[in-house]
Amino acid sequence: MKKTVLLAILSGICLMGFSQKYVIIDTRYILDKMPEYKTAQKQLDDIAAGWQKDIDGKQAELDNMYKSYEAEQVMLSDELKKKREDQLFNKEKELRDLQRKRFGFEGDLFKKRQELVKPIQDKVYNAVQKMATSRGYDLVLDKSEGITIIFADPKLDKSEDVLKDLGIR
C-alpha cells in the first residue's frame, strides 16, 4: 500500500515537472462563424453548381446519342456503326475529361478553393498561432475533423533526436 501511494506521488511530481499546456479548438466552428468564409463557400457552391449543370447537360446529350444509336443500330452499315461508336466513345471521353478537369484531384474546383478559402484558413491559423504563443500554449489540437495538431511549440518536436538515435544526423 505504501509503495502504491509513494509511486502515485512520484508520478504526480514527475508529471507536474513535465506539464505542458494543451488546448483544443474547433476550426469548423470558427470558420462557420466567419462571414468571409460563408461568402467564399457560397461562391464555391455556385461555381460548382454551374459546372455540374454543364456536365449534366453533356451527360444528357450523350445519353440521347446512345439511345439514338441503339434505335438505329440495326439499320446502319458496319462502317456507319463504327463511326457512331467512335463518336460515342469520343463524347464519353470528353465528358470524363471535363469532370476530371473541374472536380478531379487538383482540378478547377480545388484551385478555386485554394484561391478563395485558403487565405481565410491561413488567417485562422495565424490567429491560433498568435494566441498560442502569447498565452504560452505548447500544443493546439483541432477537433473539427478528428484530432489534428495545428500548432505545436517547436521545442516539443523531437524529430531531430530520433534521427540522431537512428544514426541519420
C-alpha positions as CSV (number, residue, x, y, z in Angstrom):
1,M,0.0,0.0,0.0
2,K,2.8,2.4,0.9
3,K,4.6,1.6,-2.3
4,T,1.5,2.4,-4.3
5,V,0.9,5.7,-2.6
6,L,4.6,6.6,-3.0
7,L,4.6,5.6,-6.7
8,A,1.4,7.8,-7.2
9,I,3.1,10.8,-5.5
10,L,6.3,10.4,-7.5
11,S,4.3,10.0,-10.7
12,G,2.4,13.2,-9.9
13,I,5.6,15.1,-9.2
14,C,7.1,13.9,-12.5
15,L,4.0,14.9,-14.4
16,M,4.0,18.3,-12.8
17,G,7.6,18.8,-13.9
18,F,6.7,17.9,-17.5
19,S,3.4,19.6,-17.6
20,Q,2.6,21.3,-20.8
21,K,-0.4,23.5,-21.8
22,Y,-2.7,21.9,-24.3
23,V,-5.9,23.4,-25.8
24,I,-8.5,22.2,-28.2
25,I,-10.2,24.3,-30.8
26,D,-12.8,23.6,-33.5
27,T,-11.8,25.2,-36.7
28,R,-15.0,24.2,-38.4
29,Y,-17.0,26.1,-35.8
30,I,-14.6,29.1,-36.1
31,L,-14.8,29.1,-39.9
32,D,-18.6,28.8,-39.9
33,K,-18.8,32.0,-37.7
34,M,-16.7,34.0,-40.2
35,P,-18.8,36.0,-42.8
36,E,-15.9,35.9,-45.4
37,Y,-15.8,32.1,-45.1
38,K,-19.5,31.8,-45.7
39,T,-19.2,34.1,-48.7
40,A,-16.3,32.2,-50.2
41,Q,-18.1,28.9,-49.6
42,K,-21.3,30.2,-51.3
43,Q,-19.1,31.3,-54.3
44,L,-17.6,27.9,-54.5
45,D,-21.0,26.2,-54.3
46,D,-22.4,28.4,-57.0
47,I,-19.4,27.8,-59.3
48,A,-19.5,24.0,-58.7
49,A,-23.3,24.0,-59.3
50,G,-22.7,25.8,-62.7
51,W,-20.0,23.3,-63.7
52,Q,-22.2,20.4,-62.6
53,K,-25.1,21.7,-64.7
54,D,-22.9,21.9,-67.7
55,I,-21.7,18.3,-67.1
56,D,-25.3,17.1,-66.6
57,G,-26.2,18.8,-69.9
58,K,-23.4,17.0,-71.7
59,Q,-24.4,13.7,-70.0
60,A,-28.0,14.1,-71.2
61,E,-26.7,14.8,-74.7
62,L,-24.5,11.6,-74.5
63,D,-27.5,9.6,-73.3
64,N,-29.6,10.8,-76.2
65,M,-26.8,9.9,-78.6
66,Y,-26.7,6.3,-77.1
67,K,-30.5,6.0,-77.4
68,S,-30.4,7.2,-81.0
69,Y,-27.6,4.8,-81.8
70,E,-29.4,1.8,-80.2
71,A,-32.6,2.6,-82.1
72,E,-30.8,3.0,-85.5
73,Q,-28.1,0.3,-85.0
74,V,-29.9,-2.4,-86.9
75,M,-30.2,-0.2,-90.0
76,L,-26.6,1.0,-90.0
77,S,-23.8,-0.4,-92.1
78,D,-20.7,-1.7,-90.3
79,E,-18.8,1.4,-91.4
80,L,-21.5,3.7,-90.0
81,K,-21.8,1.7,-86.8
82,K,-18.0,2.1,-86.3
83,K,-18.2,5.8,-87.0
84,R,-21.1,6.3,-84.5
85,E,-19.4,4.2,-81.9
86,D,-16.2,6.3,-82.3
87,Q,-18.3,9.4,-81.9
88,L,-19.9,8.0,-78.7
89,F,-16.5,7.0,-77.4
90,N,-15.0,10.4,-78.0
91,K,-18.0,12.2,-76.5
92,E,-17.8,10.0,-73.4
93,K,-14.1,10.6,-73.1
94,E,-14.6,14.3,-73.5
95,L,-17.2,14.2,-70.6
96,R,-14.9,12.3,-68.3
97,D,-12.1,14.7,-69.1
98,L,-14.3,17.6,-68.3
99,Q,-15.4,16.0,-65.0
100,R,-11.8,15.4,-64.0
101,K,-10.8,18.9,-65.1
102,R,-13.5,20.5,-63.0
103,F,-13.8,18.2,-60.0
104,G,-10.7,15.9,-60.0
105,F,-7.7,16.0,-57.9
106,E,-6.1,19.5,-58.2
107,G,-8.9,20.4,-60.7
108,D,-10.6,23.7,-61.2
109,L,-12.7,23.4,-58.0
110,F,-9.6,22.6,-55.9
111,K,-7.7,25.6,-57.4
112,K,-10.7,27.9,-56.8
113,R,-11.0,26.6,-53.2
114,Q,-7.3,27.4,-52.7
115,E,-7.9,30.8,-54.1
116,L,-11.0,31.6,-52.0
117,V,-10.8,29.6,-48.8
118,K,-7.1,29.1,-48.2
119,P,-6.4,32.8,-47.2
120,I,-9.2,32.6,-44.7
121,Q,-7.9,29.3,-43.3
122,D,-4.4,30.9,-43.1
123,K,-6.0,33.9,-41.2
124,V,-7.4,31.4,-38.6
125,Y,-4.1,29.5,-38.4
126,N,-2.2,32.7,-37.8
127,A,-4.7,33.8,-35.1
128,V,-4.3,30.4,-33.4
129,Q,-0.5,30.6,-33.6
130,K,-0.5,34.1,-32.2
131,M,-2.9,33.1,-29.3
132,A,-0.9,30.0,-28.5
133,T,2.4,31.9,-28.4
134,S,1.0,34.8,-26.4
135,R,-0.7,32.6,-23.8
136,G,2.1,30.0,-23.6
137,Y,0.2,27.0,-25.1
138,D,2.6,24.3,-26.1
139,L,0.1,22.4,-28.3
140,V,-3.2,23.3,-30.0
141,L,-5.4,20.4,-31.2
142,D,-8.2,20.8,-33.7
143,K,-11.3,18.6,-33.1
144,S,-13.3,19.6,-36.2
145,E,-12.3,16.6,-38.3
146,G,-10.7,14.2,-35.9
147,I,-7.8,15.4,-33.7
148,T,-5.2,17.3,-35.7
149,I,-2.3,19.3,-34.3
150,I,-2.4,22.8,-35.8
151,F,0.2,24.4,-33.6
152,A,3.0,22.9,-31.6
153,D,5.8,24.7,-29.8
154,P,8.9,23.8,-31.8
155,K,10.7,22.8,-28.6
156,L,8.3,19.8,-28.4
157,D,9.4,18.4,-31.8
158,K,11.9,15.7,-31.1
159,S,12.3,14.6,-34.8
160,E,16.0,15.5,-34.8
161,D,16.6,13.5,-31.7
162,V,15.0,10.4,-33.4
163,L,17.2,11.0,-36.5
164,K,20.3,11.2,-34.3
165,D,19.2,7.9,-32.5
166,L,18.8,6.3,-35.9
167,G,22.3,7.5,-36.9
168,I,21.0,9.7,-39.7
169,R,22.1,13.0,-38.3
